[in-house]
Amino acid sequence: MKVHLQVDSAPAAVLDSAREIVASGADGAFSFEGQHDVFFPLLLAAGETRLELMTNVAIAGPRSPLHLAHAAHDLQVYSGGRFRLGLGSQIRVHIEKRYGNSQWGKPAARLAESVAAIKAIFAAWEKQQPLDFRGEFYTHRLMPPNFDPGPNPFGPPPVFMGALGPVMTRTAAEVADGLLVMPFNSTRHFHERTVPAITEGLRRSGRELNGFPIIAQIMVAIGRTEADLANAIERVTSLISFYGSTPAYRVALEVEGWGDLQLRLNELSKAGKYAEMRALITEPMVRTFGVVGTPSECADQIRKRYGDYASEVCCYFPGYTPDRADLADLIAALHSAPPLDGRV
């Protein structure tokens, strides 16, 4: 199982962070659209390392498909074919109040059309067809030579979609080149809700599960000492309380019988009562939505949850830096463990 780690996107920290990812033995680096730009860190990492690179995720709604296509094309060229464009939709309050974009409705359909438009632009640049994309949300019909970068020497980069709920997951499996399984997930939710949605999406597009990349994502609380593990659990717990407050993520809580918790977490979040949110997350919840333990224990839990379907994993260590030896051992365990029965 390949392992990808999040690169520190702060401009002054990117290069050191990328070097540390290489030293850990990981296969790739991904950027997160948070406090900093989502593309710029990968440009720096591409020039410094030979890591596989991915946006995880770039928010598609506020951006034109043409902007995304240009950024993805150039990163694919500069990295020598090591880039994947991961796209996500975000929730309404962020699109409207943070990005300042009033066009939010039909998020799954809008994201699917963004993927289709990007692929149409790529096809035009590859000289496969004229640019004549006409959709519900986007129209791209003009590509004069002065604005056409031409065929990508490494081929167009794959376009992945991030998803959690059944509609977005089914849509990703229908239109995207691969799926980023969002980290707020449990074994039960993944197998009972995510896998059937993937199967249906692939059926609609006439594709098979084999050949469709699935990248699992997981919140990891890792440590060999009592102090290290306690700190890691505390950090993962806080992130779970944040994810759990999001209405769109209620589906994962409902599968486990904790659906009503989402409403309470949401109320506390709006009031800024983050300590009270964290207090509502129990140890069983942490172990359900994250993985907890020594490097070998965490590797085993990751493989048991996702190994039948995912050959790659993005590991999150929210708000803490794991011990270097622990991280290296986790990666080595995921690299060397034999595949589980099933599709990998």
Secondary structure, 3 states (H helix, E strand, C coil): CEEEEECCCCCCCHHHHHHHHHHHCCCEEEECCCCCCCCHHHHHHHHHCCCEEEECCEECCCCCHHHHHHHHHHHHHHHCCCEEEEEECCCHHHHHHHCCCCCCCCHHHHHHHHHHHHHHHHHHHCCCCCCCEECCCCEECCCCHHHCCCCCCCCCCCEEEEECCHHHHHHHHHHCCEEEECCCCCHHHHHHHHHHHHHHHHHHHCCCCCCCCEEEEEEEEECCCHHHHHHHHHHHHHHHHHHHCCHHHHHHHHHCCCHHHHHHHHHHHHCCCHHHHHHCCCHHHHHHHEEEECHHHHHHHHHHHHCCCCCEEEEECCCCCCCHHHHHHHHHHHHHCCCCCCCC
